[in-house]
Amino acid sequence: MKEQRARGADHRRAALQKYASYVDAADDFPLSAFRGKHGEVSQAVGYNKALMFFHMLRQRLGDAAFLDGLRLFAARHWFQPAGYDDMRRAFEAASGLELAPEFDQWLERTGAPSLRLSNVKVEPEGERYRVSGVIAQQQPGAPYRLRVPLAVQLEGRANAAREVISIETKGEQFDLELPSRPLALHLDPEFDLFRRLAPGEAPASLGDLLGAKDAVFILPATEAAGARAAYESLARALGGNRTLNDTQRLPARKSLWLLGWDNAHRNILAAAVAANGVVFTAGGLRFGADSFERGAACVVIATRKVTDAGQNIGFIGCDNPRAIAGLARKVPHYGKYGFLAFTGDEPINARKDEWPVRNSPMGVVFDPQGAKFPPPLPPRRSVAATP
């Protein structure tokens, strides 16, 4: 059950990360306008925002009413054209709730809420405790109507206590009375809300770089002519319309791709991935118990700059020009990963890893010794298990 719960949260986080990586204000469109996948932007809206919309609807209605609404919608419109208004009426009939405001804000509005915790404090009250603070909506435009999950880890409790706070303004006060000393507070720890992820809340991934419209590719000046030409071709295939030599100063606040094992700026990336157990060596790199020699393996890495969590940095090291051509085809299909290794001319994937998230900016830790991340939460039943 715990594994299933973790997988569900991971899938939702990946959906939010995909939206954040590929969709900006200029490209966004309402979910109601989705008609089919025509690239990464349409997929991020039509698939990932839709996934989150139905997940939030299930949380709002409860499993029984949610399934009844789906059954009623199917019964009313079997083999007939139907739209979101028909679906809304079916869910309203099943639940007894008026759902037009929620359908409108998620189907007709572009963008996503961006949340932040502030002014969080703990106060003892006799044998009990009180945690208070503010949930702020930071996105431009009007506030969303949200049901925000909060999880509070408590001393002496195996699982965190879960609360849901309804907010309708740009800054909403919350006040929780708790039976024992709080160790940490987490906002939306299982990614139940459609929202913009805060920097550092999700692991660095190749999707961050592949979706960046301002990415700059840094070419190795000392590379042999054949390998350099292969890297230039790879940069074009990955959408690079700006390249620099590694003898030049790196631009600030841009997503960067460092190409080549001998790239002069590789130490910036090496410092960022050292905490994950990746160590560059004279002949390649080590990752945990595995070694990848530069003559036998091609390595692709995505991370964030140590001194700027908002700046994405990618690295591709490959001494085989034939394999570099294959990477251009294959790397875009591994968007959720932070580390890839390939072997052979084809090339064939030999390892793929997602980076762990050790902390979250959406949490406040009161006791670093007792707090856990992610917070332990009670089991959540699969919708498929609902009678």
C-alpha positions as CSV (number, residue, x, y, z in Angstrom):
1,M,0.0,0.0,0.0
2,K,2.9,2.4,0.9
3,E,4.5,1.6,-2.5
4,Q,1.3,2.2,-4.4
5,R,0.8,5.5,-2.6
6,A,4.4,6.6,-3.4
7,R,3.9,5.7,-7.1
8,G,0.7,7.8,-7.3
9,A,2.5,10.8,-5.8
10,D,5.4,10.3,-8.1
11,H,3.1,10.2,-11.2
12,R,1.4,13.4,-10.1
13,R,4.6,15.1,-9.5
14,A,5.9,14.1,-12.9
15,A,2.7,15.5,-14.5
16,L,3.2,18.8,-12.7
17,Q,6.9,18.9,-13.7
18,K,6.0,18.2,-17.3
19,Y,3.6,21.1,-17.3
20,A,6.1,23.4,-15.7
21,S,8.9,22.4,-18.1
22,Y,7.0,22.8,-21.3
23,V,4.2,25.3,-20.8
24,D,4.7,29.0,-20.4
25,A,2.2,31.9,-20.5
26,A,2.7,32.4,-24.3
27,D,1.9,28.8,-25.2
28,D,-0.7,27.9,-22.6
29,F,-4.3,27.3,-23.6
30,P,-7.5,26.2,-21.7
31,L,-8.0,22.5,-21.1
32,S,-11.4,22.8,-22.7
33,A,-9.7,23.7,-26.0
34,F,-7.6,20.5,-26.1
35,R,-8.4,18.4,-29.2
36,G,-5.3,16.2,-29.5
37,K,-1.6,15.9,-29.0
38,H,0.5,18.0,-31.3
39,G,3.7,18.3,-29.3
40,E,5.0,18.6,-25.8
41,V,2.9,21.7,-24.9
42,S,-0.4,20.2,-26.0
43,Q,0.5,16.9,-24.2
44,A,1.3,18.7,-21.0
45,V,-2.1,20.5,-21.0
46,G,-4.3,17.9,-22.5
47,Y,-2.9,14.9,-20.7
48,N,-1.2,16.1,-17.5
49,K,-3.5,19.0,-16.5
50,A,-6.4,16.7,-17.3
51,L,-5.0,13.9,-15.1
52,M,-4.7,16.4,-12.2
53,F,-8.2,17.8,-12.8
54,F,-9.8,14.4,-12.5
55,H,-7.6,13.5,-9.5
56,M,-8.8,16.8,-7.7
57,L,-12.4,16.0,-8.7
58,R,-12.0,12.5,-7.1
59,Q,-10.6,14.1,-3.9
60,R,-13.4,16.6,-3.8
61,L,-16.3,14.1,-4.3
62,G,-14.9,11.0,-2.6
63,D,-14.4,7.7,-4.4
64,A,-18.0,6.5,-4.3
65,A,-19.6,9.6,-5.8
66,F,-16.7,10.0,-8.3
67,L,-17.3,6.5,-9.6
68,D,-21.1,7.0,-9.6
69,G,-20.6,10.1,-11.7
70,L,-18.4,8.3,-14.2
71,R,-21.0,5.5,-14.5
72,L,-23.9,8.0,-14.9
73,F,-21.9,9.9,-17.6
74,A,-21.3,6.7,-19.5
75,A,-24.9,5.6,-19.2
76,R,-26.3,8.9,-20.4
77,H,-23.9,9.3,-23.4
78,W,-22.9,5.9,-24.5
79,F,-22.0,6.0,-28.2
80,Q,-23.0,9.7,-28.3
81,P,-21.0,13.0,-28.5
82,A,-20.5,14.5,-25.1
83,G,-18.5,17.3,-23.5
84,Y,-17.3,18.6,-20.2
85,D,-20.7,20.2,-19.4
86,D,-22.4,16.8,-19.7
87,M,-19.7,15.4,-17.5
88,R,-20.2,18.1,-14.9
89,R,-24.0,17.5,-14.8
90,A,-23.3,13.8,-14.2
91,F,-21.0,14.4,-11.3
92,E,-23.4,17.0,-9.8
93,A,-26.2,14.5,-10.0
94,A,-24.0,11.8,-8.3
95,S,-22.7,14.0,-5.6
96,G,-25.4,16.6,-4.9
97,L,-22.7,19.4,-5.2
98,E,-22.7,22.4,-7.5
99,L,-19.4,22.1,-9.5
100,A,-19.6,24.9,-12.1
101,P,-17.0,27.1,-10.4
102,E,-14.5,24.3,-10.2
103,F,-15.0,23.1,-13.7
104,D,-14.8,26.7,-15.0
105,Q,-11.5,27.5,-13.2
106,W,-9.7,24.3,-14.3
107,L,-11.2,24.0,-17.8
108,E,-11.4,27.6,-19.0
109,R,-8.6,29.4,-17.3
110,T,-4.9,29.1,-18.4
111,G,-2.0,29.0,-16.0
112,A,-1.8,27.4,-12.6
113,P,-1.7,28.5,-8.9
114,S,1.7,29.0,-7.3
115,L,1.7,28.5,-3.5
116,R,3.9,29.5,-0.7
117,L,3.9,28.9,3.1
118,S,4.7,32.0,5.3
119,N,4.6,33.2,8.9
120,V,4.4,29.6,10.2
121,K,4.8,29.4,14.0
122,V,4.2,26.8,16.8
123,E,2.7,27.7,20.1
124,P,2.2,25.4,23.1
125,E,-1.2,25.5,24.8
126,G,-1.1,23.4,27.9
127,E,-0.7,19.8,26.8
128,R,-1.6,20.7,23.2
129,Y,-0.1,22.7,20.4
130,R,-1.2,25.2,17.8
131,V,0.4,25.7,14.4
132,S,-0.6,28.7,12.4
133,G,0.5,30.4,9.2
134,V,-0.4,31.8,5.8
135,I,-0.9,30.0,2.5
136,A,-0.2,32.6,-0.2
137,Q,-1.1,32.4,-3.9
138,Q,1.6,34.0,-5.9
139,Q,0.5,33.6,-9.5
140,P,-0.6,36.7,-11.4
141,G,-4.3,37.3,-11.7
142,A,-7.2,36.3,-9.6
143,P,-6.9,33.7,-6.8
144,Y,-8.0,30.1,-7.3
145,R,-10.5,28.3,-5.1
146,L,-8.5,25.5,-3.6
147,R,-8.6,22.7,-1.1
148,V,-5.0,22.6,0.1
149,P,-3.8,19.4,1.8
150,L,-1.5,20.0,4.8
151,A,0.4,17.1,6.6
152,V,1.7,17.6,10.1
153,Q,4.2,15.2,11.6
154,L,3.6,14.7,15.3
155,E,5.8,13.5,18.1
156,G,5.0,9.9,19.0
157,R,2.8,9.3,16.0
158,A,3.7,6.8,13.2
159,N,1.8,8.8,10.5
160,A,1.4,12.5,9.9
161,A,-2.0,14.1,10.6
162,R,-3.7,15.3,7.4
163,E,-5.8,18.5,7.2
164,V,-7.4,20.2,4.2
165,I,-7.6,24.0,4.2
166,S,-10.1,25.7,1.8
167,I,-8.7,29.0,0.4
168,E,-10.2,31.6,-1.9
169,T,-7.9,34.6,-1.5
170,K,-4.3,35.4,-2.3
171,G,-3.3,35.0,1.4
172,E,-5.3,32.7,3.6
173,Q,-4.6,32.2,7.3
174,F,-4.7,28.7,8.8
175,D,-4.8,27.6,12.4
176,L,-4.4,24.0,13.5
177,E,-4.9,22.7,17.0
178,L,-2.8,19.5,17.6
179,P,-2.7,16.9,20.3
180,S,1.1,16.6,20.5
181,R,4.3,18.4,19.6
182,P,4.6,19.1,15.8
183,L,7.9,18.0,14.1
184,A,7.2,19.4,10.6
185,L,4.5,20.8,8.4
186,H,4.2,20.0,4.7
187,L,2.0,21.7,2.1
188,D,0.6,19.3,-0.5
189,P,3.2,16.6,0.1
190,E,1.6,14.1,-2.3
191,F,1.0,16.6,-5.1
192,D,-2.8,16.4,-5.0
193,L,-3.2,19.9,-6.5
194,F,-2.6,21.2,-10.0
195,R,-0.1,24.0,-9.4
196,R,3.2,25.4,-10.4
197,L,6.0,23.5,-8.5
198,A,8.3,25.6,-6.4
199,P,12.0,25.5,-7.4
200,G,13.6,22.5,-5.6
201,E,10.3,20.8,-4.9
202,A,10.9,18.3,-7.7
203,P,14.2,16.7,-8.7
204,A,16.1,18.1,-11.6
205,S,15.3,16.2,-14.8
206,L,16.1,16.2,-18.5
207,G,12.6,17.5,-19.1
208,D,13.5,20.8,-17.5
209,L,16.2,21.3,-20.1
210,L,14.3,19.8,-23.1
211,G,11.4,22.2,-22.4
212,A,13.6,25.3,-21.9
213,K,13.3,27.8,-24.7
214,D,16.4,29.7,-23.7
215,A,18.9,26.8,-23.5
216,V,22.5,27.5,-24.5
217,F,24.8,24.7,-25.7
218,I,28.4,24.9,-24.6
219,L,30.7,23.2,-27.0
220,P,34.2,21.9,-26.2
221,A,36.8,23.9,-27.9
222,T,39.5,21.3,-27.7
223,E,37.4,18.4,-29.1
224,A,38.5,16.7,-32.3
225,A,36.7,18.0,-35.5
226,G,34.6,14.9,-36.0
227,A,33.3,14.8,-32.4
228,R,32.7,18.5,-32.3
229,A,30.6,18.3,-35.5
230,A,28.6,15.5,-33.9
231,Y,28.0,17.6,-30.8
232,E,26.9,20.6,-33.0
233,S,24.4,18.3,-34.8
234,L,23.2,17.0,-31.4
235,A,22.7,20.6,-30.2
236,R,20.5,21.4,-33.2
237,A,18.5,18.2,-32.7
238,L,17.8,19.1,-29.1
239,G,16.5,22.5,-30.1
240,G,19.6,24.5,-29.6
241,N,19.7,27.8,-31.5
242,R,22.5,29.3,-29.5
243,T,25.9,27.8,-28.9
244,L,29.1,29.0,-27.2
245,N,32.6,27.6,-26.8
246,D,33.6,26.5,-23.4
247,T,36.4,29.1,-23.4
248,Q,33.6,31.8,-23.1
249,R,31.9,32.9,-19.9
250,L,28.7,31.1,-19.1
251,P,25.5,33.2,-19.4
252,A,23.5,33.7,-16.2
253,R,19.9,32.6,-15.7
254,K,20.0,30.4,-18.8
255,S,19.5,26.6,-19.0
256,L,22.9,25.2,-20.0
257,W,24.0,22.0,-21.8
258,L,27.6,21.2,-21.3
259,L,28.8,19.0,-24.2
260,G,31.9,16.8,-24.1
261,W,33.8,14.9,-21.4
262,D,36.6,17.6,-21.4
263,N,34.2,20.6,-21.3
264,A,36.0,23.3,-19.3
265,H,32.9,24.1,-17.2
266,R,32.2,20.5,-16.2
267,N,33.3,21.2,-12.6
268,I,30.1,23.2,-12.1
269,L,28.0,20.2,-12.9
270,A,30.3,17.8,-11.0
271,A,29.8,19.9,-7.8
272,A,26.0,19.7,-8.2
273,V,25.8,15.9,-8.7
274,A,28.4,14.9,-6.1
275,A,25.7,14.8,-3.4
276,N,23.9,12.1,-5.4
277,G,27.0,9.9,-5.5
278,V,28.3,10.8,-9.0
279,V,32.1,11.3,-9.1
280,F,34.0,12.3,-12.3
281,T,37.3,10.5,-12.8
282,A,40.1,10.8,-15.3
283,G,38.6,8.1,-17.5
284,G,34.9,8.8,-17.1
285,L,32.7,8.7,-13.9
286,R,31.5,6.5,-11.0
287,F,27.9,6.4,-9.9
288,G,27.6,4.3,-6.7
289,A,29.0,0.9,-7.5
290,D,28.9,1.4,-11.3
291,S,31.7,2.8,-13.4
292,F,31.3,4.3,-16.8
293,E,34.4,4.6,-18.9
294,R,34.3,7.4,-21.5
295,G,35.5,5.1,-24.3
296,A,32.7,2.6,-23.7
297,A,29.7,4.6,-22.4
298,C,27.8,7.8,-23.2
299,V,26.5,9.7,-20.2
300,V,23.6,12.2,-20.0
301,I,23.0,14.2,-16.8
302,A,20.6,16.9,-15.7
303,T,21.0,18.9,-12.5
304,R,20.7,22.4,-11.0
305,K,23.5,24.8,-10.2
306,V,24.5,24.6,-6.5
307,T,24.5,28.4,-6.1
308,D,21.2,28.9,-8.1
309,A,18.5,26.2,-7.7
310,G,16.6,27.9,-10.6
311,Q,19.3,27.3,-13.2
312,N,19.2,23.9,-15.0
313,I,22.5,22.4,-16.2
314,G,22.8,19.4,-18.5
315,F,25.8,17.3,-19.5
316,I,26.4,14.9,-22.4
317,G,29.7,13.1,-22.5
318,C,30.2,10.7,-25.5
319,D,33.4,9.9,-27.4
320,N,31.6,7.9,-30.1
321,P,30.2,10.2,-32.9
322,R,27.9,7.4,-34.1
323,A,26.4,7.0,-30.7
324,I,25.9,10.8,-30.4
325,A,23.6,10.7,-33.5
326,G,21.5,8.0,-31.6
327,L,21.3,10.2,-28.5
328,A,19.6,12.9,-30.4
329,R,16.7,10.5,-31.1
330,K,16.6,8.8,-27.6
331,V,17.2,11.5,-25.0
332,P,13.9,13.3,-25.5
333,H,12.1,10.1,-24.5
334,Y,13.7,10.1,-21.0
335,G,12.5,13.4,-19.8
336,K,11.7,12.4,-16.2
337,Y,15.3,11.1,-15.5
338,G,18.3,12.9,-14.1
339,F,21.0,10.4,-15.1
340,L,21.3,8.2,-18.2
341,A,24.1,5.9,-19.4
342,F,24.2,4.3,-22.9
343,T,26.5,1.9,-24.6
344,G,27.2,0.9,-28.2
345,D,26.7,2.6,-31.5
346,E,22.9,2.4,-31.4
347,P,23.2,3.4,-28.4
348,I,21.5,1.1,-25.8
349,N,20.3,2.4,-22.4
350,A,22.4,0.8,-19.6
351,R,21.2,2.8,-16.6
352,K,18.5,5.4,-15.8
353,D,17.9,7.2,-12.5
354,E,15.7,9.9,-11.1
355,W,17.3,12.1,-8.4
356,P,15.8,12.0,-4.9
357,V,14.3,15.0,-3.3
358,R,15.7,15.4,0.2
359,N,13.9,18.5,1.2
360,S,11.0,20.6,-0.1
361,P,10.5,24.3,0.0
362,M,6.8,23.6,0.7
363,G,7.6,22.3,4.2
364,V,8.6,23.8,7.5
365,V,10.7,21.7,9.9
366,F,10.4,22.3,13.6
367,D,12.5,19.5,14.8
368,P,15.3,18.4,12.3
369,Q,16.1,15.3,14.4
370,G,12.6,13.9,14.4
371,A,11.2,15.1,11.1
372,K,11.1,12.8,8.0
373,F,10.9,13.6,4.3
374,P,8.7,12.6,2.7
375,P,6.3,12.7,5.6
376,P,4.8,9.3,6.6
377,L,1.1,9.3,5.7
378,P,-1.8,6.9,6.4
379,P,-2.7,4.4,3.5
380,R,-4.7,5.7,0.6
381,R,-7.0,3.2,-1.1
382,S,-6.8,2.8,-4.9
383,V,-10.0,4.0,-6.7
384,A,-10.0,0.5,-8.4
385,A,-10.5,-1.0,-4.9
386,T,-13.7,1.0,-4.3
387,P,-16.8,-1.2,-4.3
